[in-house]
């Protein structure tokens, strides 16, 4: 592993996203996959207007350079995470619609909606997942249960929980979430 990556990781691990961003801009356009992942993670770590502005600047540059080619599928979820953590819901929703859907991308959006007190949108994404045959994992079920807790609608809770495969009832996070939801 090269010294640059170690520096990036050290700054991130020590919660110093500004130093990661400064180092990234000193790289003189070395925008490889790893550098971009670390950069967008740092912007998300800032979680403010500065992080969003810098992240958008690099994302725009990437989009211009791709000229119709698919942007890296590993980098785009990091961009999505940056939009979410910097509270740019409109751009997060636009980018989400362009991504290949999987439990990670759905989970990011569900987390955002739950944090924004929009449980209906989380449940709508769950319905979309079913329609696209994307299987819910433990995290997705925890997020769905959290949304149901916010919704406080007994019939909806019963209906959706009846769809949860039995194997998930053994998970302690799901058990705790269900207790909270039923209370």
Order of alpha helices (4+ residues) and beta strands (2+ residues): alpha-alpha-alpha-alpha-alpha-alpha-alpha-alpha-alpha-alpha-alpha
